[in-house]
Amino acid sequence: MDGLEKLKLQVANETLGREMKKEITTDNYESVLEEKKLEVAEELGLKEKIESVGWENMTTKEVGKIGGQMGGHIGGQMVKKLVSMAEAQMAPVEDEVIDDSKKHLEDKP
């Protein structure tokens, strides 16, 4: 499992897993997402339509509402984690070094 896959599972467990009281693994990831999609669809009054016409016959607007309810929180958490990881890997730089670099760039024609 690569790093991005590990991050995806970590964020999924911190968001959906906690909310749904389930541990999310590579084996059940897709089925848990499907379960959550149907739960959100039901909240939005779309579950019966999905069951009668299937996902492929839903409008973009309808599936977008479902995805927006789900993905916003998960995606936002993943971005926060990625930014945090990048910041942790950056070498600390003293203000004086930054100021010297800015001055050097300003002096260039």
N, C-alpha and C positions, 0 to 999 in steps of 0.2 A: 504494500500500500504506500503510495507516494505522499508527500507532505500536504498537498492540496486536498487529497482524499481524507487524510487525518483531520485537517482543519474543518472540512465539511462535516464530518461526523461529530467532531467536538462541538461545533456551533449548533448542529441539529440536536444534540443531546442537551445543550444548555438552553435551547429554546423549546422546540417541539417535545423533546424527551421529558423535560421537566413539566411542561404543560400537560402532556398526555400520560405522564407517570409511566414511561416506558424507556428502556434502554434501546438506543438506536445503534444498529450494527450494519456492516456492509450487507449482511444477509437480509435484513428486514427494512432497510432504508426506503426502498421504493414502495413497499406495502404500507409503511407508516405515512409516507407522503400522500399516497392515494387515500388512505383513511382520513387524513387531515383535510385534503381537498374536498372530500364528500361531506365532512363535518361543516366546513365553511360554506359549501354549496347549500347545505340544508339551512344554515343560518340566513343565507341570502334568498331563500325560497327557490333555488335552482336545482335541487337534488332530483326531484321528480322528472324534470325535463331531461336531465342527464341520463337518468335511468331509461327514459322512453325513447330518446333520439340518439343518445351516445355523445361522447365528447366531441367527435369529429363534426357534429351538426350543431354545435353551440356557436353563438356569435363571438367574435373577438372581444366585444364589450363584456359579454357574460363571463368568459373565461378570464378576462383581464381583471374583473372584480374579484374573482376567486384568488387568482395569483397575487393580486395586490394585497389582499388580506393576509396571505401566507408569506409571500416573498419579501415584503417590506421589512418585516421584523428579522427574518433569517438573514437576508442580504445585508441589512444594516449592521447586524452583529458581526458578520463575516468581515465587512470592511473595517469595522473598529478593531477587530483582532489583527488584521493584516497591517493596519497603520501602527498599532502598538508593537507588533513584531519588528517592523521596519525601524521604528524609533529606537527600540532596544538594541538593534544591530548597528546603529549609527554611532560612530566614535564621538565622544564629547569634544566640543570645540570651544575654546575660551573666547569671550567677547572680543578680546584684543586681536586675535587672529582674524575674526570676521571683519572687524573694523579695518585692519590692514588690507585685507583682500578687497573690500569695497573701495578703499582709497586707491589701490593699485588699478582697479578696473575703471574708476572715474578719471584717472590720469591718462588713460590710453586715448589716442585720437580717434 
